[in-house]
Amino acid sequence: MVRTGRPKAELILSDEERAALEGWVRRRSTPQAWALRCRIILACAEGASNKDVAARLGSTPHAVGRWRARFVEHRIAGLGDMPRSGGPRSVTDEQVAALIARTLESAPKDAMHWSTRSMAKQTGLSQSTVSRVWRAFGLQPHRSETFKLSTDPYFVDKVHDVVGLYLDPPERALVFCVNEKSQIQALDRCSRYCR
């Protein structure tokens, strides 16, 4: 019988490799793509041609040849997905640094804090890029974690009066404390509108 086409790489399995491949084929939790690659290698080890293996397993001769060659070269590790280069980065480290600096060191003119849309408009980056960078660095500009002191010249005297009411309230008087409502940053709004 005359052979046609390119010669196929000879594939011989060790006992450990055969046991591992058969185990993955039998296991129900094995991803289907991985199980198919294991079946291809097991069928190739029986001496079948790429065309016969492809017909039996519902694949293509080209795919069978690729997995056979990768297994011969890298053994079981060759059955995994190889790293892919992907597209080049579209955002430079300098742009990320500028975005972080602007987020931390400035505030927009018409709002209390940056939103992803307003920052994207200012920096020329996409909204999703701004969101990704903020998540990566743990930035949440909509959350205020600062305490603002009053610029009122009588602030200390007023604090003494209020604390005095708490510590020594007048007889037969009720002292109420009215604080910020939950989920509302009253101090931020005050600093915006009380100038």
C-alpha positions as CSV (number, residue, x, y, z in Angstrom):
1,M,0.0,0.0,0.0
2,V,1.4,3.4,-1.0
3,R,1.2,6.2,1.5
4,T,0.2,9.7,0.3
5,G,0.6,13.1,2.0
6,R,3.0,14.1,4.7
7,P,4.2,11.5,7.1
8,K,2.5,11.8,10.5
9,A,4.5,12.1,13.7
10,E,4.7,8.7,15.6
11,L,2.8,8.9,18.8
12,I,3.6,6.5,21.7
13,L,2.0,6.9,25.1
14,S,3.5,6.0,28.4
15,D,1.3,4.1,30.9
16,E,0.9,7.2,33.0
17,E,-0.1,9.3,30.0
18,R,-2.6,6.8,28.8
19,A,-4.2,6.5,32.3
20,A,-4.4,10.3,32.6
21,L,-6.0,10.7,29.1
22,E,-8.5,7.9,29.7
23,G,-9.4,9.4,33.1
24,W,-10.1,12.8,31.6
25,V,-12.3,11.2,28.8
26,R,-14.3,9.3,31.4
27,R,-14.7,12.2,33.9
28,R,-18.0,14.0,33.5
29,S,-16.6,17.3,34.7
30,T,-13.9,17.5,32.0
31,P,-14.4,20.4,29.6
32,Q,-15.6,19.0,26.2
33,A,-12.7,20.7,24.3
34,W,-10.1,19.0,26.6
35,A,-11.9,15.6,26.4
36,L,-11.9,15.8,22.5
37,R,-8.2,16.5,22.5
38,C,-7.6,13.5,24.8
39,R,-9.7,11.2,22.5
40,I,-7.7,12.4,19.5
41,I,-4.4,11.5,21.2
42,L,-5.7,8.1,22.3
43,A,-7.0,7.3,18.8
44,C,-3.7,8.5,17.3
45,A,-1.8,6.2,19.7
46,E,-3.7,3.2,18.2
47,G,-2.0,4.0,14.9
48,A,-5.0,5.5,13.1
49,S,-4.4,8.1,10.4
50,N,-5.4,11.7,11.0
51,K,-8.3,11.3,8.4
52,D,-9.7,8.2,10.2
53,V,-9.4,9.8,13.6
54,A,-11.2,13.0,12.3
55,A,-14.0,11.0,10.8
56,R,-14.5,8.9,13.9
57,L,-14.5,11.8,16.3
58,G,-16.2,14.4,14.2
59,S,-13.2,16.7,13.8
60,T,-11.0,17.7,10.9
61,P,-7.8,16.1,9.7
62,H,-6.0,19.4,10.1
63,A,-7.1,19.7,13.8
64,V,-6.1,16.1,14.5
65,G,-2.7,16.7,12.9
66,R,-2.2,19.9,15.0
67,W,-3.0,18.1,18.3
68,R,-0.9,15.1,17.4
69,A,2.1,17.3,16.6
70,R,1.7,19.4,19.8
71,F,1.4,16.2,21.9
72,V,4.5,14.7,20.3
73,E,6.4,18.0,21.0
74,H,5.1,19.0,24.4
75,R,3.3,15.8,25.7
76,I,0.2,16.5,27.8
77,A,1.1,20.1,28.4
78,G,0.8,20.6,24.6
79,L,-3.0,19.9,24.8
80,G,-3.6,23.2,26.7
81,D,-4.3,26.5,25.0
82,M,-1.1,28.3,24.1
83,P,-0.8,31.9,25.1
84,R,-2.0,34.4,22.5
85,S,-0.5,37.8,21.9
86,G,-3.8,39.7,21.6
87,G,-4.0,43.3,20.5
88,P,-1.5,45.9,21.5
89,R,-2.3,48.1,24.6
90,S,-4.2,51.2,23.6
91,V,-3.7,53.0,27.0
92,T,-0.2,53.9,28.0
93,D,1.2,53.8,31.6
94,E,1.5,57.6,31.4
95,Q,-2.2,57.9,30.6
96,V,-3.1,55.7,33.5
97,A,-0.9,57.8,35.9
98,A,-2.5,61.0,34.6
99,L,-6.0,59.6,35.1
100,I,-5.2,58.5,38.7
101,A,-3.6,61.9,39.5
102,R,-6.5,63.8,38.2
103,T,-9.0,61.6,40.1
104,L,-7.2,62.1,43.4
105,E,-6.0,65.7,43.1
106,S,-8.9,67.5,41.4
107,A,-12.6,67.9,41.3
108,P,-14.8,68.7,38.3
109,K,-16.2,72.3,38.0
110,D,-19.9,71.4,37.9
111,A,-20.1,68.4,40.3
112,M,-18.9,67.2,43.7
113,H,-16.9,64.3,42.4
114,W,-15.8,62.7,39.2
115,S,-18.0,60.2,37.4
116,T,-16.7,57.8,34.8
117,R,-18.4,59.8,32.1
118,S,-17.1,63.1,33.2
119,M,-13.5,61.8,33.7
120,A,-13.7,60.0,30.3
121,K,-14.7,63.4,28.7
122,Q,-11.8,65.2,30.4
123,T,-9.1,62.6,29.6
124,G,-10.2,61.5,26.2
125,L,-10.3,57.9,27.3
126,S,-13.4,55.6,27.1
127,Q,-15.8,55.3,30.0
128,S,-15.1,51.6,30.3
129,T,-11.3,52.3,30.5
130,V,-11.8,54.8,33.3
131,S,-14.0,52.3,35.1
132,R,-11.4,49.5,34.7
133,V,-8.5,51.7,36.0
134,W,-10.5,52.9,39.0
135,R,-11.4,49.3,39.9
136,A,-7.8,48.1,39.4
137,F,-6.6,50.8,41.8
138,G,-9.5,50.7,44.2
139,L,-10.6,54.3,43.5
140,Q,-14.1,55.4,44.4
141,P,-14.3,59.2,43.9
142,H,-18.1,59.2,44.7
143,R,-17.2,58.2,48.3
144,S,-16.1,60.9,50.6
145,E,-14.0,59.8,53.6
146,T,-12.8,63.2,54.8
147,F,-13.9,65.4,57.6
148,K,-14.2,69.1,56.8
149,L,-13.7,71.7,59.5
150,S,-15.7,74.8,59.4
151,T,-14.1,78.1,58.5
152,D,-16.4,79.9,60.8
153,P,-14.4,82.1,63.2
154,Y,-16.8,81.2,66.1
155,F,-16.6,77.5,65.4
156,V,-14.8,76.6,68.6
157,D,-17.3,78.6,70.7
158,K,-20.2,76.9,69.0
159,V,-18.7,73.4,69.6
160,H,-18.3,74.3,73.3
161,D,-22.0,75.3,73.5
162,V,-23.2,72.1,71.7
163,V,-21.0,69.8,73.8
164,G,-22.1,71.7,76.9
165,L,-25.7,71.0,76.1
166,Y,-25.0,67.3,75.8
167,L,-23.0,67.1,79.0
168,D,-25.1,69.3,81.2
169,P,-28.6,69.9,79.6
170,P,-31.0,72.4,81.2
171,E,-33.4,71.0,83.7
172,R,-36.7,69.7,82.1
173,A,-35.3,70.1,78.6
174,L,-35.0,67.7,75.7
175,V,-31.8,67.7,73.7
176,F,-32.0,66.4,70.2
177,C,-29.2,65.5,67.8
178,V,-29.9,65.9,64.1
179,N,-27.3,64.3,62.0
180,E,-26.8,63.6,58.3
181,K,-29.4,61.4,56.6
182,S,-28.0,58.0,55.6
183,Q,-26.6,57.8,52.1
184,I,-26.4,61.5,51.8
185,Q,-23.1,63.4,52.3
186,A,-24.4,66.6,53.8
187,L,-20.9,68.0,54.3
188,D,-20.2,67.7,50.6
189,R,-23.4,69.5,49.7
190,C,-22.7,72.2,52.3
191,S,-19.2,72.8,50.9
192,R,-20.7,73.2,47.4
193,Y,-23.6,75.4,48.2
194,C,-22.5,77.3,51.3
195,R,-19.7,79.3,49.9
